[in-house]
Amino acid sequence: MSSNWPLVQLSELISIKHGFAFKGEFFSDTSTDTVLVTPGNFAIGGGFKAEKLKFYNGPIPVEYKLEADDLIVTMTDLSKQADTLGYSALVPEHSGRLYLHNQRIGLVDIKSQELDKLYLYFLMRSREYRHHVVSSATGSTVKHTSPSKITSFQFHLPPLEIQKNIGRSLKHLEDKAAINHQINQTLEQMAQAIFKSWFVDFEPVKAKISALEAGGSEEDALLAAMRVIAGDAQGCANAAGGRMPGAAKGDKLTRLQAEQPEQYAELRATAELFPSAMQEIELGEIPEGWNVSQIGDEVTVVGGGTPSTKNPDFWESGEINWTSPKDLSNLADKVLVETERKVTEAGLAKISSGLLPVDTVLMSSRAPVGYLALAKIPVAVNQGYIAMKCEKALSPEFVIQWCAAHMDEIKSRASGTTFAEISKKNFKIIPVVMPSEPLISAYSKQVSSLYNAIENNVRESDSLASLRDTLLPRLLSGELSVTNPETHLAQEAKPANV
C-alpha cells in the first residue's frame, strides 16, 4: 500500500522550464512545417490533441524546440473551469515538422532516476494532483499556475519497477485509443474523398466525357467511370477493413467481373447513375440532369435552447443527452456518442426542438462556427447549434460531408461583432447541388459503413478511457498491484466490453 512508500515532493524529482513568448504576428492557421504547441493541444483529462494545431513562421530560438516523447504541462488555461490547467501530455512523433515550446506550457525535466516518466505522466492526471493545482491557481478569466506550485505537490513514491508497470498498463489503454483515432481519421478522409470525387469535382462524369471526346463508345465511357468509382471503392473498403479485390482498380475490371460478379454489377449500376455531359447554370457547370436547391428546402433545420440552470428540476438526475458546442470542441472524431450534461423531461420540455433523432447532423453556429458531428444518440441541443434532420432525399452522410466541403461559404454568411454567428435564416438559403436520389443512396451505402466503423471505434475508446480512469486512482494508491500489465488489463477490460 502507498502508506509503505516514502512521501516525497515533486520538487525533489523534477524541474519545469517555461517556454518562449513567441510573437503573435508570426502565428498562423495555415499549415507549415513549424508547430507552436499551446494549451489548446492538451485534451481535457490530459494527453495530446493534434487536431487543432497553431503554426508559426517567425524566427526560431533553438533552445525551445520540443522532441518526441517530451513531457509537458499546461501553465495557463483560458476557460473559467481551468479544464486543462496543470495536466500533462507527451509530445507525439512529428517527423518532418518542428514543434516549439510556447510560454504557456512547461517542459518537465526529470532529475531523479527514481522517477519513471510514464508514471509521472499519469500521476499528473490524478484527482489529488488536479486538486492541488487548481486550488492554488490564480486569475479569474485566465487561470495560471507556476512551476513552484506544481512541484510543491506531495505524494507517496512507489518503487521504480511498480511505477513502470503502472505507466505501461495505463499507456497500453491510451495507445489503443490513439490507434482507434488514427483509423477514424482515415475513415473520415475516405468519406470526404469520395464526396469530393463524386459531388464536387464530378470525376466519374468527367471520365465519361473524356472517353466520348476521345472517340469512345458509351460502353467505353461507362467503363471509364467505373474505373474512377472503383478506385474510390477500393480505398473505402481498405479503410473500413473490408475486402475489395485489387481487380477493381485500373484496367482489371474483367477480373472483377469474373471473380466478384455481384460487386461488378453494383459498380456498373453506380457508374450508370452518373450522366455523361455537363450543363451550365448560374453557379457554374454541374452534371446534366442535376439541379440546384437550397439546403433549407432539403433538410429540416432547427436550433435549440438551454433550460434555466437555476432550476434544479431541469437538470438534477437528468438522463436525457443535451449538448452544447463544447461537446463538439472536445471530440476527436466527428460522431457524438455521449454528452457532458443531461437534462430531465422537464428540462427537455423547455427546448422547442425537442429530442433530435439519431443521425441528426450537428453544426456549431457560433463561437466558433463550424464544429461538425453526426449524432449517434438521441440528443437535445442548445442555442449554439444549427441541427439538420435528414428526413428527405439527402442522407446524413451526404449532409455532413456537404457541410465540410462548403464550410468556407457557411462561415462567409456569418455575422456578428463580439463573435461570428450564422443564423438559421442565412444558412437555409445556401445553394446545394442535388444529384439523383439513387446516386445519393449509392454514396450513403458506401459511406455509412465508414461511419459505423467510426462509431464503434469511438465507443471502444470511451470504454478504454473509462477503464483507465477507474484504474488510475487504484494503481497510484497501491490498492491494486500490477506485476503483469497485459494479463491484468485483459482481466479488467473484459467486464467493460473493450
Number of C-alpha atoms within 10 A of each C-alpha: 13 15 11 10 14 12 12 14 16 19 18 13 15 16 17 20 17 20 20 18 10 18 10 9 9 11 15 15 11 10 12 13 13 19 24 20 28 22 22 18 21 25 19 17 18 23 22 19 20 15 11 11 18 19 21 26 16 13 9 14 11 8 10 17 18 22 17 12 13 15 22 27 29 27 25 24 24 17 13 11 13 19 17 27 27 34 28 28 25 20 20 17 12 13 10 8 11 18 23 24 25 22 20 20 28 24 23 20 15 19 12 10 9 14 20 19 20 20 23 20 22 23 22 21 22 18 12 14 18 19 13 16 24 20 10 13 22 14 12 12 12 14 21 21 22 21 19 12 16 25 17 15 18 16 18 17 22 23 13 14 14 19 23 20 21 27 23 18 25 23 17 16 20 17 13 16 21 14 13 20 18 14 18 25 16 18 25 20 15 22 26 19 17 23 22 16 16 20 23 15 13 18 18 28 28 21 21 27 21 18 20 19 11 10 10 15 13 14 12 17 25 27 22 25 28 28 22 22 22 26 16 21 22 19 19 26 19 15 21 22 13 12 11 19 18 14 19 26 20 13 13 13 20 13 16 21 17 11 13 16 13 12 16 21 13 12 23 19 15 21 24 18 18 24 19 21 16 17 12 10 10 7 9 8 12 23 20 15 13 15 14 14 14 15 22 19 14 20 21 15 22 19 21 23 21 19 20 12 11 8 10 15 16 21 21 13 11 18 12 20 21 26 26 20 24 14 16 21 13 12 19 18 21 22 23 26 20 19 17 10 14 21 23 19 14 14 25 25 14 15 18 13 17 18 18 21 15 16 22 26 30 29 23 24 26 22 14 16 21 23 23 26 22 24 22 18 19 18 23 27 26 19 18 24 28 25 29 24 21 20 12 11 16 21 23 22 26 22 21 23 20 20 19 15 16 15 14 11 13 18 18 10 14 17 14 9 6 7 11 17 22 23 17 16 10 14 20 17 13 16 16 17 16 21 21 14 14 12 19 19 17 15 20 20 13 18 25 16 17 25 22 14 19 24 21 15 21 23 19 18 22 16 18 23 18 14 19 21 17 11 18 21 18 12 22 24 17 18 12 14 16 20 14 12 18 14 11 13 18 11 11 15 15 9 9 12 9 16
